[in-house]
Amino acid sequence: MVLQSAVSLISWAAWALLTYQIGVRLMPEAETRSDVGELLRTIGFAAAPGMLRIFGVVPGAAAPAFVITAIWMLAAMIVAVRQALDYKSTARALAVCIVGWALAIGIAFGLGLVFSPTVS
């Protein structure tokens, strides 16, 4: 349980930092003014619906709880990125979230390959 919490916290921070770099350096708008702290706060609030995943302990509720909270968190993340990075376009915020998510998944997959036990 402690390991899962640590991995979740590290994943959140990594996704926030990736999102910051993508949003501020690769895909900024003219009005984009932000810092890491602002993005960490807004993404932290966007991740709050994930707390409802506790209902996954109820038999038969794990999959619906995960799907509903994942969609809710993604929508909140898009709004958080749009606000924190001072974007006028929701489509740009969506693109930043998708690119950040894809990179975070790729990094996690790579780390999993490096640190996973070998199966013989």
Buried (B, 14 or more C-beta within 10 A) or exposed (E): EEEEEEEEEEBBBBBBBBBBBBBBEEBBEEEBEBEBEBBBEBBEEBBEBBEBBEBBEEEEBEEEBBEBBEEBBBBBBBBBBBBBBBBEEEEBBBBBBEBBBEBBEEBBEEEEEEEEEEEE
